[in-house]
Amino acid sequence: MKTPEWHEKQAIKEFLNKIGPEHCWYFLPMMNGYGKSGVPDIIGSLYGTCFGVEVKRPGNQPTVIQKKRMSEMSRTNALAVAGTAEVVIQALKDWLAVRGVVV
């Protein structure tokens, strides 16, 4: 079943796949009521750093619990990003550029 953010997630996954499996590993957790609330839509490792992406449609913002989970990730030096595909991909490109990686 396609979620309302399906197209946004597809664009982000295409970007992550372009980086390649030697530098990026990710998955989309399916909670189905059993996992920890607020876990980001995409979890992975990018050049050895853990990241979480909360995908949103234009005009939508993360919920309070999603913000809390992203804050918890950030406290451990993980990369936590929320927004549309455009916002997320640009944030990931900026993060990579600071580390000398151009995609």
Buried (B, 14 or more C-beta within 10 A) or exposed (E): EEEEBEBBBEBBBEBBEEBEEEBBEBEBEEEEEEEEEBBBBBBBBBBEEBBBBBBBBEEBEBEEEBBEBBEBBEEEEBBBBBBBBEBBBEBBBEBBEEEEBEB
